[in-house]
Amino acid sequence: MPVECKSVSVVMATYNGAKYVEEQLQSIIGQTFRPLEIIVSDDASSDATLEIVERLAAGCGIETKILRNAKPLGFRDNFLRASLIARGDFIAFCDQDDVWDAEKLEKCSKFFADPSISMIVHTAITVDRNANKIGDFRQGIRRSGIRQPLSYDPWLTFFGFSIVYRRELLRVADINDRFIDYIVPTEMIAHDRWIMFLAQMVGSTAELAEPLVKYRQHESNTFGSRSKNRKRFDRDIRRDTDFYIASTAKMLEIVCNIPEEVGYEFPLFDRDKSKLYLERALNQLTMRRYIYNSQSKISSFGKIYRCVKTGSYRSVHGGHNRWRSLGRDLQFALLGR
């Protein structure tokens, strides 16, 4: 299908975003590749967010749907539930406080015609509250290119604002059947991690080494919230590993239950390879968990040696050494934490 026949829905989740939302919406309205629609799902804001959105929607020339959540869903469900009503062939997640490059969607659209690509991601720059550059935000992207399925760590994600994905991913698995967030285990997995998981199971990922978003850093954005939450949960390595094990086991269950017809939409999906990939990841976690049950330093070091010999410190997607994981386990063996 020609690129010009493909369409994009922009999905923005808002909550008390009056300070920055107008600048973000203007950057969407000014895209050189016009989106089919803008879906704004507001999570019970108490400021002027909705008034600003309604004013801009009235004269922007792009169909704008405004959803009002009577009770807050939280950003995870807010993004995903709003995505379910999207009509575009592709969906672009959009944070309320960033600024898009005018050619973001146009540059991403160059990959739309390739049926093997399930997701497009790109780099960004970080900016301060006044949109002045702080630094680069590469997300591990070194050059533009195509990455094949299962090319990433099972627990890796790209940030939602940098993701444009094929709408059919939402039909691969039920959003209500998600695994727990291994970073914030009181929550279900976030929208970007969920889409990243599904996308790399069933298709290729196009990486663009171009900064197409100004990623704003300020006192109340989601990034700060995630950082604080992570610090709260990473104090107990045993518990932390158990959360990863539970999440990875659920990933495996989801892959086992993906309907056969998904292969028609995503021709690169290989259930057996995906299962093997996740089984290896689960086995690595389980092997490392035995270390944390050790009753002595000698026992801990013995189990670390076994993990080294069995490849438990090698990435499941590329066989690279995980020196940080090995260092963490050596620290545990020496210090007991």
N, C-alpha and C positions, 0 to 999 in steps of 0.2 A: 504494500500500500504506500503511495507517495507520502512524503513527510507532510505536505500541505493538507493532507486529509486527517492527520493525527491532531489530537487536541489535548490541552492540559487544563486540569482543574487545580487552582491554588487553594489550599486548605490552611486557614489561619486559626489558631486557638488563642483567644484573648482572655485576659483577666486583669482588670485595673491597669490597662495599658495606655491611658490617655496621653501620657507624656511623649510617647514615641510613635504611636500607631499611625498617625497621619503621614509621617515621613515614610514609613514602611509601605503603606497603601499607595502613596504617590509613586513609589519606585516600582510597584507592581503594575499600576495603571499605565506607566510609561514604558512598559516592555516592548521591544521591537517585534517579538513574537507574542501576539495578544492571547492571553488565556481565554478559554471558553467561558469560564466562570470563576468567581471568587466566592469561597464559602468561609464565612466568619462565624465561628462557634464561640459564644461568650459564656464564661463560667461564672455567671452571677456577679459581674463587676458592680462596684458601688461608686465608681467615678464616671467621667464623661466619655468613656470608651465607646459605648454604643451610639451616642449622639454624633461623635466624630465619624464613625463608620457609616452611619445612615446618611450624613451630609455628603460624604465623598461618593457613596454608592449611587446617590440620586443623579449625579452628573458625569459619571465616569465612562459610560458607554459599554460597560462590561456587566453582564448579568451577575448580580451579587445576592447571595442567599445569606441571611442573617439568622442564626440559631441562638436561642436564648435558653440556657439551662436554668431551670428553676432552683435546682440545688447543684452546687459545684461537683463536677465529675473528677477534677484533677486533670493535669495536662495530658497524662497518658491516655485516658479514655476519651477526653475531649477531642484530641486529634483523631483518634481511630474511629470514633462514632461519627464524626463529621465527614470523614473520608468515605464512609459507606454510602452516602447519598451523592457522591461525585459522579459526574457523567463523562468526564474527559477520559481519553485513552490512557493518559498518564496523570499522576497526581504529584504535586509539589508541596511538601510541607513548608510552612512559613511561620516563623516566630513573629511576635507583634512588635519587637523592638529593634530589629535589624534593618539594613538597607540593601536592596538588591541592585546589582549591576544591571544596566538597561538591557544588556544582551544575554542575561542569564538563561532565559528560556530558549532563546534562539540557538545558543551554543549547545545546550542540552538536546535540542530537537534534532540535531544532526544524527543522533543515534536511534531515533524513534522507529525508523523503517526496518531495523534489524530485529527479527523476531526472537533471536537468541538472547537479547539483552533485556534483563528484568529491572535494572536499576542504573541510574546515572548519578555520579557523585562528583564533587569538585572541592577545591581548596577555598580558603577565605582569608580575610585579614581581620584581626581584632582591632576594635576601635574603642575609644572612651565614650562617655555619655554625650560628648559633643561631636562624635563621629570623626575624631582625629585618630590617625593610625597609631596603634600600639605595637603591632608586630604581625608576623605571618602565622596562619593557622592551616597547616598542610595536611593534617590527619594521616600522615604516612604516605601521601601521594607525591611521588617524585617526578613522574612524567605522565603525560596523557597516554592512554592505551586501554585495552580490553583485558579484563581478568576473568579467567574461566571459573565455572562453579567450584565451590569448596576451596577457594584460594585464600581465604582469610581464617584467622583464629575463630573458633566457634563463639567466643565471648566478645569479639570486637564489634564496635559499631562506628558508623559515621554519624555525625550530628545531624539531627532532623532537617535543619535549615539548608543542608547541602544535598539533600536526597530528592531525586525525581524518580518515581517508580511506576511500573506498569500496573494499571488498576486491577488487572486480573489477580494480582498477588493477594488481594483481600479475599479471594474465593478459594485460595489454596488451603487455608485452615481458618477455623472460627476464632475471632478475636476474643471471645469469651472463654476459650480453651487455652489461653496463653500460659506460659510458665512464669514462676515468680521472678522478680527482679533480683538477681544475685548480688547487686550492689546495694539495693534498698529492699531487703526481703519482706518488708511489711506490705509491699506493693506488687502488683502484677508488672510484667516486663513493659518498659516504655515503648512508645510508638515507633521510635527510630530503631531500637534494638530488635523489635518484632519484625519490622519490614526488612531489616538487614539479614536477619536469620532466614526468613523465607526466600528472599531474593537470591542469596548465595546457594541455597539448596537447589533451586530450580533453574537458574539461569546465569548468564554472564553479567559482569558489572563493568560499565564504562567509567573510567577515571579521567577527569579533566584537571590538569595541573594549572588551572586558571582561577584566580580569586574572584568569585562571582557574587560574594556576599560580604558586606561589612558586618561582622559579628560583634555586636555591641556589648561591652562589659560595664555593668553598673551594679549598684547595691542591691537591687531586687530582682535580677534576672534568674532564670532557671539554673544556669550554670553554677551560680553561687550556692543555690539550694542543694544541688546534687553533691557538691563538694562537702558541704556540712554533713549531709546524710551519710556519705561514704565514711567519714571519720568516725561517725557514731557506731558503725557496724564492723570496722576492720580490726577490732582489738582482740578478738578471739579467733585464732587461726583455725581451730577445730570447727567452730560454728560457721565461719566463713566458707570453709571447704565443703561443709555439709550443704550449704545453700547452693554452691556451684554444682555439686553432685545432683541435688534434687532438680535443678533447672535443666541440666544436661540430660538427665534421664527423661524428663518431660519432652525435651527437643526430639529425642529418639522416638518416643511414643508418637509424637505428632507426625514425624516423617513416615513412620510405619502406616499411619492412617490417612496419608494424603491420597485422595481419590485417583484412580487410574487415568481418568480423563484429563487430569492436569497435564499429562504428557503431551496432549494435543496443543495446548496453549504454550507450553514451555518445552520445546523439543530436546533441550539439553538435560532435563531432569532424569537422573539415574538413581532410583531408590536404593539399589544395593550399594552403590558407592557412597551415598549420603549416610546410610546406616553404618557402614564400615568406618567412615570418618568420625561419626559421633560415638560409636562404640569404642574407638581408640581413645577419644577424648575422655570418655567416662572411665575407662580403665586406668588412664593416667591419674585422674583425680582420686580414684579409689586406692591406687598404689600409694600415693602421697598421703592419703588419710591415715594409712597404717603407721606412718612415721609419728603422727601426733598422738597415737595411743601407746607409744613406747614407754616403758617403765624406767629406762636408763639411757644414758648418753650412748653407751656401746650399742644398745639395741637400735637407737635412732640412726646412728651412723651406718649400721648394718643394713637398715632398710633404705637409707639414702643410696648406698652403694647398689642395692638391688634395683632401685629406680633408675640409676644411671645405666646399668647393664641392660635393662629392658626398654630403654628409650623413653622413659616417663618425663624426661626434661627436654624432649624434642617436640617441636610444634607438629600437630597432626596434619597441617596443610602444606608444610614445606620441609619438614625435617630439620629446621634450624634449632640450634641450642637455645634453651630458655635459661640464660644465666641468672636472671633475676629470681626465677622460681627456685633454682638450685641454691642461690645465696640465702633466700628466705628460709629454706629448710635447714641449711647449715646453721643459721642463726638460731633456729628453734632447737636444734640438737645441742648447741653449745649453751644457750641461755634459758631454754625452756619456755620461750615466748616468741 
